Each structure stands twice: as C-alpha cells, then as structure tokens.
Amino acid sequence: IKKICAESKELAYEKKGLLVIDSIQNKATMKENAKLLRSMNVAVKYLEEDEINSIHPFVVVKDSCAVLDEDAGYVNPKLMIDYLKNECLRHGVKILEHTEVVNITQEKNGFYVETNTSNFTVDKICNATAAYTNKISGMLGFKLPIKVIKINNCFYRLPTGPNKYLVAIADFKNLFYSIPHKEFADVSSIVLDLKNAIHPGTSGEFTHDTHTISDYLQDLSKRIESAQSATSLGGFGSCIDVSPDYYPILSSIDEISNYYCATGFSGTGFKHFPMIGKLMAEIMLEKEYTYPDLVEFFRYDRFKKQELRKGVSDSYFIKE
C-alpha cells in the first residue's frame, strides 16, 4: 500500500503507529509475538507502563504491557478503491457500476449473467461480494458456510488536550480499537458478535446502533484518560462476512466448474488485498502457485476435514 501511495498523487499513507495493549499477565505471549514479528522484519517494540506513556501520555497503563509498531498506518479506502478501479480500466477491464446481478445460469461453456442493465455470457466468475456472497452463489444452487454480522463504528472528539489524537490502539483487555484522525477518534469493537447476524439489504444496516455510542465510550474510558467526557460525532454500521474459522475462503468451487470465491474475510480483507489478488489470479488463470501452502490452506473444503480453531484471540474475540 505504501508503494501504491508513492506512485499516486491522490493517495497518502497516514503513518500513525499502533499500540497493541494487553494485561501484564500476558507479557510472555506479547514478548513472543514481538519476537516473531521482528523475525519477519517488522520493527516492533515491547513496552511496559512508563514506556507506554512515553508514546501516549493519556493511556491508562496500570498492570498493562504493549507492543508498538511505529510504521503502522492507513490510507483513505475510498481513494484506494478509486485508484484500483482506474488501474483496472487502464488494463482494459470493463466495470459495470450501479449494476445489480439478478440471476446467473450455468451453461455448457460458461455462465449467462442477467443484470438490471444488460445480460452477457462469461467464461469464469469470481464471487467477491462479501456479505452478498451467498445471494450470488445461491443463484447457482450453492452456498458457503458464511455468516453475515453487523458491526458498528463510532466517532468521538476527545477532551485530552492538543495531542489527543496520537497512535492507533488495539486494546485486548477492554476489547476495542481506536484509529486517530485529525479531529476525532474512530472506535469499534474487536469482538465478533455472531448473535448480531443480519440479512444483507436490511433497513438500517449502514446506520450504527445507538446503544454502541455509550457502550464503546465506556470501553474507551477504561483506557484513555478523560474519555468519558468525549463528544459523540455519530458513526456508521456495516456488514462483514465471517467464515467458520475466521480466515478467508480463496478458492475454486469443485461443485461448479469455473466458479471461484474470495470471501469470509471476517473484517480483515482490505489490508490483505495485494496478496489476495495475487493468489486469486494464479488460481483462476491456473498458473503455478507462488505460495502453494496458502492456496491449500484457504480452500473452502477445509471445513469438511479440518477441526476449526477454538478460542480465537489473534485478531478478534468471538461472542456466540
């Protein structure tokens, strides 16, 4: 993503840094994770109380430890999508926007696709429609083990002085993450609540649930001094596609020839898109795999033969 930003005048990589914070009793695990990251040339540091406050003076650090990634950051996702769209157009891809697929029929040599604007025949299909995965697959009589849940993001203006928006925080004790922007903090949960299932297209799916404003602020206040006096600036809701083991499904579908899916990202798809694109291109074009172990690991039929992970706590906590 940094490389793309360096090639585009419109895009900028916002380097903020990331503090991953946990209880001090988990220091051994935190140190082991930091060691693993450093072995992969990720420049992270292990920190405890006063060291954490030297990075973020408003963080409550009692009985806490952290790992700091100074290079962590983000890019405006809308601008990034526009960049990728324009690159596709430059390479001859035809993009149909504001176009709904209403039916797909498998034919002898491909697929007949009906939309609300036009109909056409294609040789192959890659279903990368996130929460709408099974709506599309269902047209071909096939469904993947994907759940769709609603998540919320809330925005707050914090009353903690001129340096109030510093590094991003992932808090594994209070179960929230916070991304700093120029004038506000974007806060969400690191809990996947599987009970919060939603059907795509439901009214209000893009509106945040009002109770989350106070719920998230309560979590934030346990970690950030004076956060309880923050001003709410609203927020938004969205749907994410969740697989049974919280890893993506990047795979051909044996039951439907020339049909492929890239789904089940469980909220972490955007940041991995360069690798996802590479894997899917090699799968669909039947090229030699650069990373054959990854191709095998992300196949959809792993759910038929592999015991699912229990007690997931690497990216999210699971509430069932």
N, C-alpha and C positions, 0 to 999 in steps of 0.2 A: 504494500500500500504506500509506503514511503517512496518507493521507486516511481510509482504512478504519479504521485503528487509532484515529484521533481520534474516530471515531463509535462505537466499541465499547469497553465497559469491560473485556472479557476480553483484548483484544489490546493488545500493546505493541510498538512499533518499537524494536528494540535497536540504537542508533546506536553502531557500533564504529570506523568508519573502515576504509579499505582501502589497503594499500601494495602496489602492483604493482612488483615489483623485477626488474631485468634487468642484464646485464653492461654496463659503462660503454661498451663499443664500440658499443652500440645507443642511445646517448644522443640522437642526432639523431632517430631514429624515436620515442623516448619523448617528446621535446620536441614533435614534430609531433602525436603523439596527444593530448598535453595541450592543445595549441593548438586542436585540433579539438573536444575536449570543452568547453573554455571557450567556444567559439563557440556551443555548444548550452546555455549557461548552467549547465554542471556545474562547480562550484567545485573544481578540482583544482590541485595544485601540483607542479612538477618539483623533485626533490631529488637531492642527491649526498651522499656519505659522512657527514660530521658532521651534516648536516641530517636524514638518515635516522635516525641515533642519537638525535637530539633527540625524535623521535616514538616510537622503540622502542629503548631502550638495549641490549637483548640481541641485536639483529640484527648479524650479521657483514657489514660494509659494504665491505670492501676491493674495489676495482675494480667498484663497483656504482652504479647510479642507480635512481631510483624515481619513480613518480607517486603522490601521496597524494590520495585522495578522503575528506575528513573526514566527509561526510554518509552514507557507505555504511553499511549495516546489514542487519538481517534481522528476520524475525518468526517466531514459532513456527508451523511449517507445519500442524501438526495443528489448532491453534486457528483458523488462517486458513481451512482447509478446512471446519471446523465452521461458521464464520461464513457462508461462501459457501453451504453446504448450507441453513442456516436462512433465508438471503435467498431462495433458490430456493423453499423451502417457502412462504414468506410471499407469493410471487408466484404461487402455485398450481401449482408443479411437483410432480409425483409422483415420488418417489425410491424405487427398489427396492434395498435393501441386502441383502448376503449372497445375491445372486441371480445365478446363472450362466446366460449365454446359451448354449444348446446347439445351436440351429440357426436360420437365417434363410432364408426363401424369398421371392423377389420375386414379387409378384402384379401384376395389371393396374393397381391403384390404390394400390400401396404395398408394404408388406412384412409378412409374417407372421413374428412372432418367437416362438420357443419357448424357455422358460427352465425351470429346475429347480423353479420355484414356480408359474408361470402362463404362459399364452400370450395374445398380443394382436396387433392389427394397428396399424401406424403409417404415416403418410404419408411421413415422411423419417427418415433415420438419419444421425447424425454419429458416426463411429467415432473416439473419443479415448481408446483403450485402451492407448496407449504400447507396451510390449513385446508386448502381445497383439494388436496391430493386424492382423497377417496371419492370426491364428487366426480373427478375426471376418470379415475380408474374404474369406478362403478359403471361408467358407460360401456366398458368392455367386460363387465361381469367379474371384476377382480377387485379385491380390497386388501390393503396392507394393514398391519397392526399399529395404526397411528391414532393417537388421541389428540383432540384439539382442546386447548385450555386457554382461558383468558388471563392476561397479565395486565398490570397497571403501572404507570409511571406518574409520579407527582413532582411538581416543581415548587421550590421554596427559596425565598430570599432570606438569608441568614443574618442575624444581628451581631456578628462576631468581629466587626472591625474591618479595616481596609484590606487585610489579607485573608478574608474569609473564604475565598474560593481557591483552594490550593490543589493538592493531589486528589486523584480519584481514590475511593476507599471501597474495598470489599471486606465486609465485617462478618466473619464466620461464627462469631458469638451471638451477635444481635440480628444476623440473617438479613442484611440489606447491602446494597451497593449504592454509591453516590458518585455521580460524574459532575465535576465542576465546570461551569460555563462562566462567562464574563460577569453576569449579573445574578445568577441563580444556580442552585444545585438541583440536578435531576436525580431522583431517588426511586429505587424499585427494590423488590424483594429478591433474595436468592433462594426462595422456596418455590418449587413447582407444586402447586396445589392441584392434584389430579381430580379433586372433587369439584373444581371450578370449570368443569367441562362446558363447552359452548358449541353450538352448531354454527358454522360459518354463514354469514348473511343475517344473523340475528340482530334485531334492532338494538342499538346501543353498544355493539361490540367494540367500537372505537372510542367510546366515552369511558373515562375512568370511573370506577365505583367510588362513590362519595366517601364511604367509610374509610377508604385507604388513606385519605388525606391525614386523618388523625392517627391511624394505625402506623403509617410509615414515619410520621413525625415523632411518635412515641419511641420507635426503634432508633431513629436518628439521634434523639435527645440523650439516649444512653451512651452515645459515643462522642457527640460534638457538644461542647460547652455552649450554653445559651440557646441551643437549637429549639427548645420548647417555645421560645418567643418568635420563631420564624413566621414570616408572612407567606401564606399559601398563594401560589400563582396558577393553580389548576393542574391539569395533566391530561393524559390520554390513556386509552385502553387499546389492546391489540391481541391477536390470537397467535399462538405458536403451536407447531406440530411436534408432538412428543412421541418418540419411539419407546418400545418396552425397556430398552437398556440405556436410553438417553443418548445414544450415539446415532449418527445419521445412517440412512439407507441409501447407498450409492451403488446401483445395481441394474443389471438386465433382469427381466422378469421371465423366468422359464416358461410360465404358462401362456405367455403372449409373445410370440416372436417379434423382434424388432421394437419392443416396448421397454422403456427404461424409466427409472425413478431416481430422483435426488430429493430426499425428503427426510422428515424426522429429526430435524436439527436441534430440537429441544432448546431453541433460543440462542444458539451459538453459530449459526450458519454464515452470517455476513463476514465475520472476521476471517473465516477459513476459505473464502471464495476462490483465491488463486489456486489452491491445492485441489478444491472440489472440481473446478473447471478442468484441470489437468487430468484428474482421474476419470471424470465422465467422458472427456474427449477420447481418451485411449480405450475406454470400454466400448463406446458407441462406434468408433471407427475401427475396432478390432485390431488395434496396434499392440506392439509389445509393451507390457506394463513396466513403467519406471519403478513402481512400488507394488509388486505383486502381493505382498503380505497385506497391504492396506486394502487392495481390491477384494481379497478374500474375506478380510475381517468385516467389511462394510456391506457384504452381500445380504439381501433380505432374508434368505433362507437360513441364516444363522439362528433365527428364533425357533427353528424346528429341531435343532440339535445341540444348542448351547444353553447352559444354565445362565439365567440372567443375573446381572450384578445386583447385589443386595447392599443396603446401607450406603447408597451413593452420596459422596460428600466432596467430590473433587471440583465440580462447577456449581452444583445446586444441591439443596436438600429437598427431599421428596416427602410430600404430605399426601397420604392416601385416605 
